[in-house]
Amino acid sequence: VCGGAEFKATEKATFNVQLAYDDSKTFAATANVAYELVPGFTITPEVSYTKWDDKNSVLKGEDAWQGMVRFQRSF
């Protein structure tokens, strides 16, 4: 099962979230804010979280955080 949503917080900032859960009991969530600093240049910081709970996996009970920043120039 997965789903996501987008919310335009201001004229320059858009908040995005995605959630997923699968048959192997893995949960994942990602959120970011796309901010248009100037026309044609967007900065998007993002954070993701994953939790593994598959009893047959070496990752059972483990979790992970990940972060990134994307700089996008559109012409």
Long-range contacts (C-beta under 8 A, 24 or more apart in sequence): 9-33, 12-36, 12-37, 24-52, 24-53, 24-54, 24-57, 25-52, 25-53, 25-54, 26-50, 26-51, 26-52, 26-53, 26-54, 27-51, 27-53, 40-73, 40-74, 40-75, 41-71, 41-72, 41-73, 41-74, 42-70, 42-71, 42-72, 42-74, 43-69, 43-70, 43-71, 43-72, 44-69, 44-70, 44-72, 45-69, 45-70, 46-70
